[in-house]
Each structure stands twice: as C-alpha cells, then as structure tokens.
Amino acid sequence: MSEPYISSRAEPKLTIKAEYTPFVNFAMQQNSVPLLRELKLTNASDRQATKVVVRVWSDPPVIAEKILRVDEIAISASYAFSDLGLTLLRETLRKQSEREEGHLWIEIEAEGVPANRTPLPLSVLAYNEWYGVSSLPEIIAAHVLPNDPSVERILLEASKLLLEKTQDGSLSGYQSGDPRRAYMQAGSYLFRSSSPEDQLCQPPASFEKTGQKIRTPEHILDRKLATCMDATTLLAACFEQAGLRSVVVLVEGHTFLECGS
C-alpha cells in the first residue's frame, strides 16, 4: 500500500506528490523492496523552474542521501521520477531493536521558484518487526526463516518420529506423490515444533493493524514462548525447508498456517 502525499502551502512553488511505503525495516532492505516508488514535481508557480535539484534523506538516517536533478520544469508542467533507487542502510536497519518514528525528507531547490522542504511520516521498525496488514502485508514472508539452525533441529526430530511411526524417516516433500505422506510429514513438523511446556502468549491488541515483533525459531525453541504469529512462521519455515507448500492465513486476532497436500 502506498501513501500519497501532496504538499500544500499558500505560496505557489514546486509541489511534491510522493508514493512511498510509510515504514522501513531490515526485511525491506534484504528483499529489495523500494521505499519511495514515485516522486512527481509540479511547477505551481508563474515562472519556469530551472536547474532543479531534489535531495532525499531520512531522520533517523536509514537511507543513503539521494540527489536528483532536472534541467527545467515549465509553468504548470510536471516531472515524475520513476527510477529513484534509494539505498536502505543494511547495518543500521539490522541493528534497529525498537520502533522509532521519524520522517522521509524531500527538499527541492530551483532557480526561479521558492525552495520547498517536505517531511513524510516514516516508521523505522525493529529488525524483527512486522508492520501489519495496513501496508505491504506480504512482507510477513521475510520473517519465515527456513535456514535457521533451529529449523534443522526440528526436522531431525521429525524424521526420527516418522521413522518410528512409518518405518520411513525421509523428509521428501511431495516426491512420493502420496498426499497421505505429505500429511504425515506436516503432522510430524507440527508435533516436533511444539512441546507440552511451550507457552502461548497473546499478541498486542489489534496486531493486524499495528504489527508486532516476530520471534526467531531459535528464540522460540530456547525460551518456550511464542505468539500465534511466532508459531506460524516457525512452522512455515519447517514446511519450506522440507519442500511443502504453505500459506500464512491472517484473520482478526489470529493467524495460522495452511499446507497443500
């Protein structure tokens, strides 16, 4: 979901219309999700704007400053940037432990028209935080970690359980062509990813809109504490590593996993 923003002030000038994601986090950087998708400048003044310079930066500093240039924009004309290529700062976002509210700043300077500086609201999320369904809900997939070492521990235990119950411990996904085999594998992952001493904790109220932090597989197995979202992403990681197709399903106040057989 993009957030349109149009600057409005009494004095005619170069106005800004931006389509951007209202949050940024480590998952976006790792998956090359653009923060600012479109930037459109309109010359609302009564003079031609020449030597236009656009500067884009953020506070807190989570992007590399970007400079864009346009030779001229005629009276009442517009110019749209489509290839913005903002660079998200990997190390900064990877170390972000708590959400922080800030701004994406866009500043325009040009000969012939007044300068304009516009702040766009921006939430800098913790490295393991999901924003919710209100914007870019599909980024939840970035919190599914099939290569986490703890997932291998679960698969190993699941293989032992399958060997005990079916005399076949292979984790072969759909290769057998037998839906029952896929179902038994899924059941073994579910059984081994949880234990009687595990505690299910409640997610924040209205987590669908405000998001929440998502525990890693290692954290879940070591601390024996998980929300339904934590447990769902853990199980999805096991399924993906074992070659089973799954879908994370979100409903009001809850989330769960579906797996095709």
Summary of the structure (lengths in Angstrom):
residues: 261
radius of gyration: 24.0
end to end distance: 32.0
largest distance: 81.7
contacts: 784
relative contact order: 0.14
helix: 28%
strand: 34%
